[in-house]
Amino acid sequence: MKDYIISISLPKIPPLRDARYLQIAILAVYSFIAREYYGLERPHAVAVGCVFLAVALDCIVGIAVYRKIVFPLSAVIIGLSASILIDAQYWENYLIVTAIASLSKAFFVHQGRHYFNPTCFGVACALLFLPYSTSGIPDLFSGYLWPSVAFGLLGLLTVVYARQTVVALSWYFTFLLLAPLRAWLTGASAWFTVGPAVGSAILLFTFHMISDPGTTPRSRRWQIVFGVSVGALDAVLRYYQVPHGQFYALAGVGSLLPWIRDVDLPAGTR
């Protein structure tokens, strides 16, 4: 009984220097602006509901699997991300993505650590199994350069602060380098293949998903390999006209993370 009581004691609040506070602020501002000014067709209640569900499930998973509750910064990020990364016909789909994302931290674990990016896994499952009622987020900033620039700079600040610049930019530049090749192979305009790089979907993915420190390698070398691999697999999927290939690519490469961790730097080292 004593161990159980300890396991559900109040979690320690992370210090303000934790990069997740900045990430939450950026996602919250993006969520508000997207709904108020760029026609994101779902009420703010969806975001609130997703955050509430993510926090609740995070507590349940913490008690049942990890025997502890952590301060729900990551859960808030999952909830906010799930509410803006997809465009669904039914509001229940947003909650489904949130639930899958949160529960993946309990069911896909290797040596006590989850290895799929939670939100990516939830989005990929929804796109795969609910294709008629779920699609990826539209590029809300299309035709407006300044929001993309501002959102991109804030995202870059986040990954720099979180020391995840290498993996984020490895993916991003691989996307940029392979986009003209896809254009040449398919006969499409290079602007058509490169253009998504400044859209909201790719910027969100780059600075708020693939850059998750908990589901990426620790060493610089493996971060480069990880980011380039996601970019290459995404290019192949886009060549075969698989929509929103970045989510499937990250989920696929993320499935190899347990093996990568075994050969990468041990926890607590750099």
ChimeraX commands (.cxc) that place a marker at each C-alpha (Angstrom):
marker #1 position 0.00,0.00,0.00 radius 0.5
marker #1 position 2.87,2.34,0.81 radius 0.5
marker #1 position 4.41,1.89,-2.66 radius 0.5
marker #1 position 1.05,2.52,-4.29 radius 0.5
marker #1 position 0.54,5.76,-2.39 radius 0.5
marker #1 position 3.99,6.96,-3.36 radius 0.5
marker #1 position 3.37,6.10,-7.00 radius 0.5
marker #1 position 0.36,8.40,-7.19 radius 0.5
marker #1 position 1.82,11.33,-5.27 radius 0.5
marker #1 position 1.78,14.74,-6.90 radius 0.5
marker #1 position 4.24,14.98,-9.79 radius 0.5
marker #1 position 7.23,17.28,-9.72 radius 0.5
marker #1 position 6.73,20.42,-11.78 radius 0.5
marker #1 position 9.45,20.77,-14.46 radius 0.5
marker #1 position 11.53,23.97,-14.36 radius 0.5
marker #1 position 10.56,26.84,-16.63 radius 0.5
marker #1 position 13.63,26.21,-18.78 radius 0.5
marker #1 position 11.95,23.03,-20.08 radius 0.5
marker #1 position 11.48,23.52,-23.84 radius 0.5
marker #1 position 8.03,21.97,-23.70 radius 0.5
marker #1 position 6.59,25.13,-22.14 radius 0.5
marker #1 position 7.65,27.07,-25.23 radius 0.5
marker #1 position 6.29,24.36,-27.50 radius 0.5
marker #1 position 2.92,24.41,-25.74 radius 0.5
marker #1 position 2.74,28.20,-26.03 radius 0.5
marker #1 position 3.48,28.08,-29.77 radius 0.5
marker #1 position 0.97,25.29,-30.41 radius 0.5
marker #1 position -1.70,27.08,-28.38 radius 0.5
marker #1 position -1.19,30.34,-30.28 radius 0.5
marker #1 position -1.19,28.46,-33.59 radius 0.5
marker #1 position -4.36,26.62,-32.62 radius 0.5
marker #1 position -6.12,29.88,-31.75 radius 0.5
marker #1 position -4.98,31.80,-34.84 radius 0.5
marker #1 position -5.75,28.90,-37.18 radius 0.5
marker #1 position -9.32,28.75,-35.93 radius 0.5
marker #1 position -9.96,32.48,-35.69 radius 0.5
marker #1 position -8.25,33.76,-38.84 radius 0.5
marker #1 position -7.47,30.89,-41.24 radius 0.5
marker #1 position -10.68,28.91,-41.30 radius 0.5
marker #1 position -9.76,25.82,-39.31 radius 0.5
marker #1 position -13.26,24.38,-39.17 radius 0.5
marker #1 position -13.57,23.07,-35.65 radius 0.5
marker #1 position -14.38,24.83,-32.38 radius 0.5
marker #1 position -11.91,25.56,-29.63 radius 0.5
marker #1 position -13.80,22.99,-27.55 radius 0.5
marker #1 position -12.20,20.26,-29.66 radius 0.5
marker #1 position -8.72,21.36,-28.57 radius 0.5
marker #1 position -9.83,21.61,-24.94 radius 0.5
marker #1 position -11.41,18.15,-25.09 radius 0.5
marker #1 position -8.30,16.60,-26.66 radius 0.5
marker #1 position -6.06,18.14,-24.01 radius 0.5
marker #1 position -8.34,16.97,-21.20 radius 0.5
marker #1 position -8.45,13.41,-22.58 radius 0.5
marker #1 position -4.68,13.32,-23.14 radius 0.5
marker #1 position -3.97,14.45,-19.57 radius 0.5
marker #1 position -6.43,11.93,-18.12 radius 0.5
marker #1 position -5.01,9.03,-20.13 radius 0.5
marker #1 position -1.45,10.11,-19.33 radius 0.5
marker #1 position -2.24,9.83,-15.64 radius 0.5
marker #1 position -3.82,6.41,-16.12 radius 0.5
marker #1 position -0.88,5.14,-18.17 radius 0.5
marker #1 position 1.56,6.58,-15.65 radius 0.5
marker #1 position -0.05,4.73,-12.75 radius 0.5
marker #1 position -0.75,1.45,-14.58 radius 0.5
marker #1 position 2.49,1.09,-16.53 radius 0.5
marker #1 position 5.21,3.30,-15.10 radius 0.5
marker #1 position 4.03,3.40,-11.45 radius 0.5
marker #1 position 4.28,7.18,-11.39 radius 0.5
marker #1 position 2.57,10.31,-12.65 radius 0.5
marker #1 position 4.59,12.94,-14.46 radius 0.5
marker #1 position 3.59,16.57,-14.85 radius 0.5
marker #1 position 1.46,16.48,-18.04 radius 0.5
marker #1 position 3.45,18.77,-20.33 radius 0.5
marker #1 position 3.80,16.03,-22.94 radius 0.5
marker #1 position 0.12,15.19,-22.62 radius 0.5
marker #1 position -0.87,18.79,-23.32 radius 0.5
marker #1 position 1.35,18.73,-26.42 radius 0.5
marker #1 position -0.34,15.51,-27.57 radius 0.5
marker #1 position -3.80,17.01,-27.10 radius 0.5
marker #1 position -3.02,20.26,-28.90 radius 0.5
marker #1 position -1.23,18.47,-31.74 radius 0.5
marker #1 position -4.03,15.96,-32.23 radius 0.5
marker #1 position -6.56,18.77,-32.52 radius 0.5
marker #1 position -4.71,20.56,-35.34 radius 0.5
marker #1 position -2.77,17.92,-37.29 radius 0.5
marker #1 position -5.83,16.29,-38.84 radius 0.5
marker #1 position -8.99,17.51,-40.52 radius 0.5
marker #1 position -11.85,15.20,-39.56 radius 0.5
marker #1 position -15.50,14.96,-40.52 radius 0.5
marker #1 position -16.50,13.96,-36.99 radius 0.5
marker #1 position -15.23,15.47,-33.75 radius 0.5
marker #1 position -14.88,11.97,-32.30 radius 0.5
marker #1 position -11.95,11.36,-34.65 radius 0.5
marker #1 position -9.87,13.95,-32.83 radius 0.5
marker #1 position -10.48,12.13,-29.56 radius 0.5
marker #1 position -9.62,8.82,-31.21 radius 0.5
marker #1 position -6.27,10.21,-32.37 radius 0.5
marker #1 position -5.63,11.56,-28.88 radius 0.5
marker #1 position -6.50,8.24,-27.26 radius 0.5
marker #1 position -4.34,6.18,-29.62 radius 0.5
marker #1 position -1.46,8.61,-29.16 radius 0.5
marker #1 position -1.66,8.51,-25.38 radius 0.5
marker #1 position -2.12,4.74,-25.11 radius 0.5
marker #1 position 0.75,4.04,-27.51 radius 0.5
marker #1 position 3.05,5.09,-24.66 radius 0.5
marker #1 position 1.79,2.08,-22.72 radius 0.5
marker #1 position 1.66,-0.59,-25.42 radius 0.5
marker #1 position 4.74,0.16,-27.52 radius 0.5
marker #1 position 7.51,0.11,-24.95 radius 0.5
marker #1 position 11.07,-1.23,-25.07 radius 0.5
marker #1 position 13.11,-1.44,-21.88 radius 0.5
marker #1 position 10.75,0.90,-20.11 radius 0.5
marker #1 position 10.66,3.59,-22.81 radius 0.5
marker #1 position 8.07,4.18,-25.54 radius 0.5
marker #1 position 9.47,4.47,-29.04 radius 0.5
marker #1 position 6.72,5.72,-31.35 radius 0.5
marker #1 position 6.11,9.44,-31.44 radius 0.5
marker #1 position 2.67,9.39,-29.79 radius 0.5
marker #1 position 0.86,11.97,-31.89 radius 0.5
marker #1 position 2.41,10.73,-35.11 radius 0.5
marker #1 position 1.29,7.19,-34.33 radius 0.5
marker #1 position -2.24,8.38,-33.58 radius 0.5
marker #1 position -2.44,10.46,-36.75 radius 0.5
marker #1 position -1.02,7.65,-38.90 radius 0.5
marker #1 position -3.58,5.19,-37.52 radius 0.5
marker #1 position -6.45,7.59,-38.17 radius 0.5
marker #1 position -5.30,8.28,-41.73 radius 0.5
marker #1 position -4.88,4.56,-42.37 radius 0.5
marker #1 position -8.02,3.18,-40.75 radius 0.5
marker #1 position -10.40,6.15,-41.02 radius 0.5
marker #1 position -9.53,7.46,-44.48 radius 0.5
marker #1 position -13.07,8.47,-45.44 radius 0.5
marker #1 position -13.57,10.76,-42.46 radius 0.5
marker #1 position -10.00,11.87,-41.69 radius 0.5
marker #1 position -7.35,13.69,-43.69 radius 0.5
marker #1 position -4.19,15.59,-42.91 radius 0.5
marker #1 position -4.29,19.23,-41.93 radius 0.5
marker #1 position -4.70,21.59,-44.90 radius 0.5
marker #1 position -1.92,24.06,-45.60 radius 0.5
marker #1 position -3.65,26.95,-43.89 radius 0.5
marker #1 position -0.94,29.49,-44.68 radius 0.5
marker #1 position -0.91,28.80,-48.43 radius 0.5
marker #1 position -0.69,32.14,-50.19 radius 0.5
marker #1 position 0.42,33.94,-47.03 radius 0.5
marker #1 position 4.18,33.99,-46.54 radius 0.5
marker #1 position 4.53,35.89,-43.28 radius 0.5
marker #1 position 2.64,33.39,-41.08 radius 0.5
marker #1 position 4.84,30.58,-42.40 radius 0.5
marker #1 position 7.99,32.61,-41.75 radius 0.5
marker #1 position 6.88,33.53,-38.23 radius 0.5
marker #1 position 5.75,30.01,-37.38 radius 0.5
marker #1 position 8.93,28.55,-38.87 radius 0.5
marker #1 position 11.19,30.87,-36.88 radius 0.5
marker #1 position 9.35,30.12,-33.65 radius 0.5
marker #1 position 9.59,26.41,-34.40 radius 0.5
marker #1 position 13.30,26.71,-35.09 radius 0.5
marker #1 position 13.71,28.48,-31.75 radius 0.5
marker #1 position 11.96,25.56,-30.08 radius 0.5
marker #1 position 14.22,22.87,-31.54 radius 0.5
marker #1 position 17.34,24.92,-30.83 radius 0.5
marker #1 position 16.27,25.34,-27.22 radius 0.5
marker #1 position 15.46,21.62,-26.97 radius 0.5
marker #1 position 18.77,20.70,-28.66 radius 0.5
marker #1 position 16.93,18.84,-31.42 radius 0.5
marker #1 position 18.14,20.96,-34.33 radius 0.5
marker #1 position 20.10,18.15,-35.96 radius 0.5
marker #1 position 17.25,15.69,-36.36 radius 0.5
marker #1 position 14.74,18.38,-37.40 radius 0.5
marker #1 position 16.97,19.95,-40.04 radius 0.5
marker #1 position 18.24,16.56,-41.29 radius 0.5
marker #1 position 14.66,15.64,-42.14 radius 0.5
marker #1 position 13.81,19.07,-43.50 radius 0.5
marker #1 position 16.78,19.41,-45.83 radius 0.5
marker #1 position 16.32,15.83,-47.04 radius 0.5
marker #1 position 12.76,16.77,-47.95 radius 0.5
marker #1 position 14.01,19.87,-49.81 radius 0.5
marker #1 position 16.78,18.00,-51.64 radius 0.5
marker #1 position 14.57,15.12,-52.77 radius 0.5
marker #1 position 11.62,17.29,-53.81 radius 0.5
marker #1 position 13.21,18.36,-57.14 radius 0.5
marker #1 position 14.12,14.73,-57.83 radius 0.5
marker #1 position 10.48,13.75,-57.34 radius 0.5
marker #1 position 9.48,16.54,-59.69 radius 0.5
marker #1 position 11.90,15.30,-62.35 radius 0.5
marker #1 position 10.76,11.67,-62.00 radius 0.5
marker #1 position 7.05,12.51,-62.13 radius 0.5
marker #1 position 7.13,15.42,-64.55 radius 0.5
marker #1 position 5.58,17.73,-61.97 radius 0.5
marker #1 position 6.62,21.30,-61.36 radius 0.5
marker #1 position 9.45,21.69,-58.84 radius 0.5
marker #1 position 7.41,24.38,-57.12 radius 0.5
marker #1 position 4.65,21.82,-56.61 radius 0.5
marker #1 position 6.96,19.39,-54.81 radius 0.5
marker #1 position 8.99,21.98,-52.88 radius 0.5
marker #1 position 6.06,24.19,-51.91 radius 0.5
marker #1 position 4.78,22.04,-49.01 radius 0.5
marker #1 position 8.05,22.76,-47.19 radius 0.5
marker #1 position 6.68,26.17,-46.16 radius 0.5
marker #1 position 3.17,24.90,-45.44 radius 0.5
marker #1 position 1.75,24.47,-41.97 radius 0.5
marker #1 position 1.67,20.66,-42.17 radius 0.5
marker #1 position 5.40,20.25,-42.82 radius 0.5
marker #1 position 6.37,23.02,-40.39 radius 0.5
marker #1 position 4.33,21.42,-37.61 radius 0.5
marker #1 position 5.85,18.05,-38.39 radius 0.5
marker #1 position 9.40,19.43,-38.49 radius 0.5
marker #1 position 9.41,21.52,-35.35 radius 0.5
marker #1 position 6.81,19.84,-33.15 radius 0.5
marker #1 position 6.82,16.14,-34.04 radius 0.5
marker #1 position 9.99,14.61,-35.44 radius 0.5
marker #1 position 11.96,16.78,-33.01 radius 0.5
marker #1 position 10.48,15.05,-29.94 radius 0.5
marker #1 position 13.51,14.25,-27.72 radius 0.5
marker #1 position 11.78,11.23,-26.20 radius 0.5
marker #1 position 11.41,9.39,-29.50 radius 0.5
marker #1 position 14.62,10.28,-31.35 radius 0.5
marker #1 position 18.22,9.06,-31.02 radius 0.5
marker #1 position 20.59,10.80,-28.63 radius 0.5
marker #1 position 23.82,11.03,-30.63 radius 0.5
marker #1 position 24.31,13.50,-33.46 radius 0.5
marker #1 position 25.24,10.73,-35.92 radius 0.5
marker #1 position 22.09,8.74,-35.30 radius 0.5
marker #1 position 19.95,11.86,-35.30 radius 0.5
marker #1 position 21.20,12.57,-38.82 radius 0.5
marker #1 position 20.55,8.98,-39.89 radius 0.5
marker #1 position 17.09,9.14,-38.32 radius 0.5
marker #1 position 16.11,12.42,-39.98 radius 0.5
marker #1 position 17.50,11.48,-43.39 radius 0.5
marker #1 position 15.76,8.09,-43.25 radius 0.5
marker #1 position 12.40,9.71,-42.54 radius 0.5
marker #1 position 12.95,12.17,-45.39 radius 0.5
marker #1 position 13.94,9.42,-47.82 radius 0.5
marker #1 position 10.99,7.19,-46.92 radius 0.5
marker #1 position 8.65,10.16,-47.17 radius 0.5
marker #1 position 9.97,10.91,-50.67 radius 0.5
marker #1 position 9.29,7.32,-51.76 radius 0.5
marker #1 position 5.76,7.45,-50.38 radius 0.5
marker #1 position 5.08,10.78,-52.07 radius 0.5
marker #1 position 6.44,9.42,-55.36 radius 0.5
marker #1 position 3.83,6.67,-55.14 radius 0.5
marker #1 position 1.21,9.31,-54.32 radius 0.5
marker #1 position 0.65,8.28,-50.72 radius 0.5
marker #1 position -0.84,11.37,-49.06 radius 0.5
marker #1 position 0.69,12.68,-45.85 radius 0.5
marker #1 position 3.65,10.36,-46.21 radius 0.5
marker #1 position 5.64,12.07,-43.46 radius 0.5
marker #1 position 3.49,10.48,-40.75 radius 0.5
marker #1 position 3.88,6.97,-42.12 radius 0.5
marker #1 position 7.60,7.58,-42.66 radius 0.5
marker #1 position 8.19,8.65,-39.07 radius 0.5
marker #1 position 6.13,5.76,-37.72 radius 0.5
marker #1 position 8.09,3.32,-39.89 radius 0.5
marker #1 position 11.51,4.63,-38.93 radius 0.5
marker #1 position 10.37,5.05,-35.32 radius 0.5
marker #1 position 9.65,1.32,-35.14 radius 0.5
marker #1 position 13.42,0.81,-35.41 radius 0.5
marker #1 position 14.18,3.09,-32.47 radius 0.5
marker #1 position 14.56,0.24,-29.93 radius 0.5
marker #1 position 17.41,-1.17,-32.03 radius 0.5
marker #1 position 18.91,2.29,-32.55 radius 0.5
marker #1 position 18.88,2.91,-28.80 radius 0.5
marker #1 position 20.80,-0.32,-28.24 radius 0.5
marker #1 position 23.68,0.93,-30.39 radius 0.5
marker #1 position 23.35,4.64,-29.63 radius 0.5
marker #1 position 24.62,6.59,-26.63 radius 0.5
marker #1 position 23.27,5.33,-23.30 radius 0.5
marker #1 position 20.88,7.55,-21.39 radius 0.5
marker #1 position 22.58,10.33,-19.45 radius 0.5
marker #1 position 25.43,10.82,-21.94 radius 0.5
marker #1 position 26.04,13.04,-24.91 radius 0.5
marker link #1:1,2 radius 0.2
marker link #1:2,3 radius 0.2
marker link #1:3,4 radius 0.2
marker link #1:4,5 radius 0.2
marker link #1:5,6 radius 0.2
marker link #1:6,7 radius 0.2
marker link #1:7,8 radius 0.2
marker link #1:8,9 radius 0.2
marker link #1:9,10 radius 0.2
marker link #1:10,11 radius 0.2
marker link #1:11,12 radius 0.2
marker link #1:12,13 radius 0.2
marker link #1:13,14 radius 0.2
marker link #1:14,15 radius 0.2
marker link #1:15,16 radius 0.2
marker link #1:16,17 radius 0.2
marker link #1:17,18 radius 0.2
marker link #1:18,19 radius 0.2
marker link #1:19,20 radius 0.2
marker link #1:20,21 radius 0.2
marker link #1:21,22 radius 0.2
marker link #1:22,23 radius 0.2
marker link #1:23,24 radius 0.2
marker link #1:24,25 radius 0.2
marker link #1:25,26 radius 0.2
marker link #1:26,27 radius 0.2
marker link #1:27,28 radius 0.2
marker link #1:28,29 radius 0.2
marker link #1:29,30 radius 0.2
marker link #1:30,31 radius 0.2
marker link #1:31,32 radius 0.2
marker link #1:32,33 radius 0.2
marker link #1:33,34 radius 0.2
marker link #1:34,35 radius 0.2
marker link #1:35,36 radius 0.2
marker link #1:36,37 radius 0.2
marker link #1:37,38 radius 0.2
marker link #1:38,39 radius 0.2
marker link #1:39,40 radius 0.2
marker link #1:40,41 radius 0.2
marker link #1:41,42 radius 0.2
marker link #1:42,43 radius 0.2
marker link #1:43,44 radius 0.2
marker link #1:44,45 radius 0.2
marker link #1:45,46 radius 0.2
marker link #1:46,47 radius 0.2
marker link #1:47,48 radius 0.2
marker link #1:48,49 radius 0.2
marker link #1:49,50 radius 0.2
marker link #1:50,51 radius 0.2
marker link #1:51,52 radius 0.2
marker link #1:52,53 radius 0.2
marker link #1:53,54 radius 0.2
marker link #1:54,55 radius 0.2
marker link #1:55,56 radius 0.2
marker link #1:56,57 radius 0.2
marker link #1:57,58 radius 0.2
marker link #1:58,59 radius 0.2
marker link #1:59,60 radius 0.2
marker link #1:60,61 radius 0.2
marker link #1:61,62 radius 0.2
marker link #1:62,63 radius 0.2
marker link #1:63,64 radius 0.2
marker link #1:64,65 radius 0.2
marker link #1:65,66 radius 0.2
marker link #1:66,67 radius 0.2
marker link #1:67,68 radius 0.2
marker link #1:68,69 radius 0.2
marker link #1:69,70 radius 0.2
marker link #1:70,71 radius 0.2
marker link #1:71,72 radius 0.2
marker link #1:72,73 radius 0.2
marker link #1:73,74 radius 0.2
marker link #1:74,75 radius 0.2
marker link #1:75,76 radius 0.2
marker link #1:76,77 radius 0.2
marker link #1:77,78 radius 0.2
marker link #1:78,79 radius 0.2
marker link #1:79,80 radius 0.2
marker link #1:80,81 radius 0.2
marker link #1:81,82 radius 0.2
marker link #1:82,83 radius 0.2
marker link #1:83,84 radius 0.2
marker link #1:84,85 radius 0.2
marker link #1:85,86 radius 0.2
marker link #1:86,87 radius 0.2
marker link #1:87,88 radius 0.2
marker link #1:88,89 radius 0.2
marker link #1:89,90 radius 0.2
marker link #1:90,91 radius 0.2
marker link #1:91,92 radius 0.2
marker link #1:92,93 radius 0.2
marker link #1:93,94 radius 0.2
marker link #1:94,95 radius 0.2
marker link #1:95,96 radius 0.2
marker link #1:96,97 radius 0.2
marker link #1:97,98 radius 0.2
marker link #1:98,99 radius 0.2
marker link #1:99,100 radius 0.2
marker link #1:100,101 radius 0.2
marker link #1:101,102 radius 0.2
marker link #1:102,103 radius 0.2
marker link #1:103,104 radius 0.2
marker link #1:104,105 radius 0.2
marker link #1:105,106 radius 0.2
marker link #1:106,107 radius 0.2
marker link #1:107,108 radius 0.2
marker link #1:108,109 radius 0.2
marker link #1:109,110 radius 0.2
marker link #1:110,111 radius 0.2
marker link #1:111,112 radius 0.2
marker link #1:112,113 radius 0.2
marker link #1:113,114 radius 0.2
marker link #1:114,115 radius 0.2
marker link #1:115,116 radius 0.2
marker link #1:116,117 radius 0.2
marker link #1:117,118 radius 0.2
marker link #1:118,119 radius 0.2
marker link #1:119,120 radius 0.2
marker link #1:120,121 radius 0.2
marker link #1:121,122 radius 0.2
marker link #1:122,123 radius 0.2
marker link #1:123,124 radius 0.2
marker link #1:124,125 radius 0.2
marker link #1:125,126 radius 0.2
marker link #1:126,127 radius 0.2
marker link #1:127,128 radius 0.2
marker link #1:128,129 radius 0.2
marker link #1:129,130 radius 0.2
marker link #1:130,131 radius 0.2
marker link #1:131,132 radius 0.2
marker link #1:132,133 radius 0.2
marker link #1:133,134 radius 0.2
marker link #1:134,135 radius 0.2
marker link #1:135,136 radius 0.2
marker link #1:136,137 radius 0.2
marker link #1:137,138 radius 0.2
marker link #1:138,139 radius 0.2
marker link #1:139,140 radius 0.2
marker link #1:140,141 radius 0.2
marker link #1:141,142 radius 0.2
marker link #1:142,143 radius 0.2
marker link #1:143,144 radius 0.2
marker link #1:144,145 radius 0.2
marker link #1:145,146 radius 0.2
marker link #1:146,147 radius 0.2
marker link #1:147,148 radius 0.2
marker link #1:148,149 radius 0.2
marker link #1:149,150 radius 0.2
marker link #1:150,151 radius 0.2
marker link #1:151,152 radius 0.2
marker link #1:152,153 radius 0.2
marker link #1:153,154 radius 0.2
marker link #1:154,155 radius 0.2
marker link #1:155,156 radius 0.2
marker link #1:156,157 radius 0.2
marker link #1:157,158 radius 0.2
marker link #1:158,159 radius 0.2
marker link #1:159,160 radius 0.2
marker link #1:160,161 radius 0.2
marker link #1:161,162 radius 0.2
marker link #1:162,163 radius 0.2
marker link #1:163,164 radius 0.2
marker link #1:164,165 radius 0.2
marker link #1:165,166 radius 0.2
marker link #1:166,167 radius 0.2
marker link #1:167,168 radius 0.2
marker link #1:168,169 radius 0.2
marker link #1:169,170 radius 0.2
marker link #1:170,171 radius 0.2
marker link #1:171,172 radius 0.2
marker link #1:172,173 radius 0.2
marker link #1:173,174 radius 0.2
marker link #1:174,175 radius 0.2
marker link #1:175,176 radius 0.2
marker link #1:176,177 radius 0.2
marker link #1:177,178 radius 0.2
marker link #1:178,179 radius 0.2
marker link #1:179,180 radius 0.2
marker link #1:180,181 radius 0.2
marker link #1:181,182 radius 0.2
marker link #1:182,183 radius 0.2
marker link #1:183,184 radius 0.2
marker link #1:184,185 radius 0.2
marker link #1:185,186 radius 0.2
marker link #1:186,187 radius 0.2
marker link #1:187,188 radius 0.2
marker link #1:188,189 radius 0.2
marker link #1:189,190 radius 0.2
marker link #1:190,191 radius 0.2
marker link #1:191,192 radius 0.2
marker link #1:192,193 radius 0.2
marker link #1:193,194 radius 0.2
marker link #1:194,195 radius 0.2
marker link #1:195,196 radius 0.2
marker link #1:196,197 radius 0.2
marker link #1:197,198 radius 0.2
marker link #1:198,199 radius 0.2
marker link #1:199,200 radius 0.2
marker link #1:200,201 radius 0.2
marker link #1:201,202 radius 0.2
marker link #1:202,203 radius 0.2
marker link #1:203,204 radius 0.2
marker link #1:204,205 radius 0.2
marker link #1:205,206 radius 0.2
marker link #1:206,207 radius 0.2
marker link #1:207,208 radius 0.2
marker link #1:208,209 radius 0.2
marker link #1:209,210 radius 0.2
marker link #1:210,211 radius 0.2
marker link #1:211,212 radius 0.2
marker link #1:212,213 radius 0.2
marker link #1:213,214 radius 0.2
marker link #1:214,215 radius 0.2
marker link #1:215,216 radius 0.2
marker link #1:216,217 radius 0.2
marker link #1:217,218 radius 0.2
marker link #1:218,219 radius 0.2
marker link #1:219,220 radius 0.2
marker link #1:220,221 radius 0.2
marker link #1:221,222 radius 0.2
marker link #1:222,223 radius 0.2
marker link #1:223,224 radius 0.2
marker link #1:224,225 radius 0.2
marker link #1:225,226 radius 0.2
marker link #1:226,227 radius 0.2
marker link #1:227,228 radius 0.2
marker link #1:228,229 radius 0.2
marker link #1:229,230 radius 0.2
marker link #1:230,231 radius 0.2
marker link #1:231,232 radius 0.2
marker link #1:232,233 radius 0.2
marker link #1:233,234 radius 0.2
marker link #1:234,235 radius 0.2
marker link #1:235,236 radius 0.2
marker link #1:236,237 radius 0.2
marker link #1:237,238 radius 0.2
marker link #1:238,239 radius 0.2
marker link #1:239,240 radius 0.2
marker link #1:240,241 radius 0.2
marker link #1:241,242 radius 0.2
marker link #1:242,243 radius 0.2
marker link #1:243,244 radius 0.2
marker link #1:244,245 radius 0.2
marker link #1:245,246 radius 0.2
marker link #1:246,247 radius 0.2
marker link #1:247,248 radius 0.2
marker link #1:248,249 radius 0.2
marker link #1:249,250 radius 0.2
marker link #1:250,251 radius 0.2
marker link #1:251,252 radius 0.2
marker link #1:252,253 radius 0.2
marker link #1:253,254 radius 0.2
marker link #1:254,255 radius 0.2
marker link #1:255,256 radius 0.2
marker link #1:256,257 radius 0.2
marker link #1:257,258 radius 0.2
marker link #1:258,259 radius 0.2
marker link #1:259,260 radius 0.2
marker link #1:260,261 radius 0.2
marker link #1:261,262 radius 0.2
marker link #1:262,263 radius 0.2
marker link #1:263,264 radius 0.2
marker link #1:264,265 radius 0.2
marker link #1:265,266 radius 0.2
marker link #1:266,267 radius 0.2
marker link #1:267,268 radius 0.2
marker link #1:268,269 radius 0.2
marker link #1:269,270 radius 0.2
view
